[in-house]
Amino acid sequence: MRSLLAGCSLTLLLGAAAYTADSPAQVLFNRLRENVRGDMRRAPRYTCVQTVTRTQSRPRYGGKVSGCAALVAARKQADGDGLLLWHDRLRLDVAVGENSEMFSWAGARQFESNSLEGLTVSGPTGSGDFSAFLSSVFGSDAQDFRYNGEQVTDLGRLATFSFVVPLPRSHYSYRNNNGASRIVPYAGSFWAVPASAQLKRLKIEATEFPTDDVCRVLDTMDYSRVKIGAGEFLLPEVAKMTVLYPNGDETVNETKYSKCHEFTGESTIRFDDPDEPNSAANVAKEALKSLPPKTHIRVKIDPPVNSDTAAAGDPITGVVEREVREKGKAIIRTTDRLHGRLLRLEQLMVPLPRWTVAIRFDSIERDGVEQPIVLKPVDDGDRSGGGEVRMVGRRMQSMPAPPKAPKDRPAGGGVFTFSEAGRLLLDAKFHSEWETK
């Protein structure tokens, strides 16, 4: 959705009247800017887990509103989030370098993409919470800084400043649904602790889009100091991206960061460690390697997947329900386990509620030995009313079944749909069948 480039030239503080170099506002601004830049210069490479909750809603405007300017003004007056249309949750690892970010599903063996778009199937995505916005605002892009005094906020009493970034100086990149990337101007504010000159919040607002598919994007990032390695550094704690569309709908991505630590290199899990030829581990390994094509495996989920806490990106384990025999020999055992991850876990609320879950299994484990496996789903599609999932909440009646042949299957994954409302629980009562390739 957005990306910014670093800048490092000196920026002067201006306001309704010019501030002298030793005025309290100018001194605070200079300290704050140097604190932010110092953190960015000294911070090592690090990784964090980010949990992204995404929602789409239709606010209640109290009447018909047309045009982006009118929508932006009306949204500021509307109460609450309105009618919920869609929601999901993502859990990822992000690696932050000097000028870039890399993403993967949480706990993956290596980082896979330099954008969230490379991992997610649908919905808006964004980046820049770590260094890109800070580099721009406290580097060479922002201008017309104004000191707006101290304000009482939910983070305490803070000094507030505003700024603008005109189009010629902007590096804010917006990409629409057609893949075209455009640079747009923006404005914003930031809040800091007066005594320590530590940044607490940064807000970015963009409203001048060259296409007619977005009216406003509002980014709000709350920062705290986090211990990484031997030092403490300024990192985002919570970030929220709100996108307002011309039809009045609004999406909100709320990202929470946790488990940040220094990144020393990519870890690799090997499946081919040398063993004694006749050891139990080697025997299990060879047996799993030689599974014949089109071997059917029926599995149940354990531990369960609970939509209240689970997210796309979480690991998932399949327990083999039935032994598979060939020529009198067990080639799949009930003690075998399939390991993979959730790729989608989202609920569409209108016109009728429907859950969509995507699952992929990547490895099979026997007697503590794990081997990669390539499977394809046999029975994915609509699971509504089959009695194989347990729903907690209101059951909807007379719902049309979703398509039985999912068109958006991820590679190697199965997509299951449930025409139900309420909380989704996939446990031992949910069964699925897979076959080896």
Phi, psi and omega in degrees: 000317186209146175207147184227154179253152184286151173221160186216014182276161183291137177239133180265148180270127178233161178206201177303329172225151181293142178262141177285162185299333182253013177289149182305320181294317180292320179296317178298314179300315181297317178296316180299313180299318181291324176298315180296313181296321180297318177299318182292325179289323189268341188296132175283173170294139182211164177235151175221156168270130177240130177251118186249119173257121184244134179225151171234132184220169177238099182299157176267109185268349179080012180161174180285131180232133180227146181091141185296317182300317179292323179295317179299316179295319181292325181295326179293338180264340184289144180265135174072187184264348178080210184279123178285127181256326189195149174203154172204181180216140180236145174230121187223163167258139175235132176252127185250120176255197184295317183226020185206166175229142177236147187233153171205164170298150184302129177080006179293159185289335179207160178282137192251334190212151175264012175210152177293333180300333181288347182248323185275150181272321185212171177089160181285147177226161179204163176213176179110002184294333188276294187235335188297311179295319180297318179299322182288310185292319183258014175250238189252358186275314188285153177209179179054046177293140178226135175273125185248019177082189180262145180229147173273118182238178177290350176260005182113187178277118188229150172279139184236142178229152174237164183200170173225153173232102182289163183307314182298338183255357187278148170235021180281113185254124176247134179241126181272186185294337180274002177087000179282134182254130181231148174266135181230151174283167178202171177221173181180187179216160171217155185234140183219154176286121185301318186289320186257350183057039178260131180292135178242327184209143176227130180236131181238133178229125177239129182230351184257086181257137184285345178251169185259024182257354179217139177260321183204143169235125181240120178248130176232124182236125175258132187245153173213168179267129186236137178283123176228121184063234183266358184229177175246138186222158180282118180227152175291141177257315176220137177227141180229127176245120181245126182242124178254129185255160183298337177278001179096346177291157183221135173248145178230123172253114176252120184246128175245135184252142181207169174052044179282134179207164182295140182260116183253354180150167181276132176273150181230132175261123182259140177257001187238034178298140182294139177227163171297135186309322184258011180291157179300322180297317182290323177298315178297319181298313181294323179295320180288327179294330188261020177299129182289155176299153178062026171285121182274134179233121177259128185229158168237164186263127176203120007287161185295160172256118181248120184296343178293331186234337185285162180212153170302131186110342180288147174292153179220145182238130176255128179262124181293126183271325186230136175294140177247126183242147175221125182054042177078002182247136178286114178260339172231129183251157177288346176272354177287153179230140173259134179243135179198212180205160171286134176252337174213144172206089187222154180233123173268129187261337182229150359289337176222146184298140178206128174269144172233125181235129175244134184230141172223135174254134186245341183210160177234139184241134175222126178052039179081000179256128183246136179228145176294151179215146177244119183236158169230149183288148178255325190230031178283174186122211184287128176242020184289132174073010183275354180075013183257357174230148182254121182256142177244112182135195186281128178270127180275145183252154173054049179263137174291142181286139174295167180304141181279340181245094183302134181269347185246039178297130169290155182304124179075003185252162174246144181242123183242135181240146183224114180277076184218158171254168177091194183278141180258134177230115175257115183223209183295345178276350177264121182243146174216154181242141183225160174222147179288152177264000000 
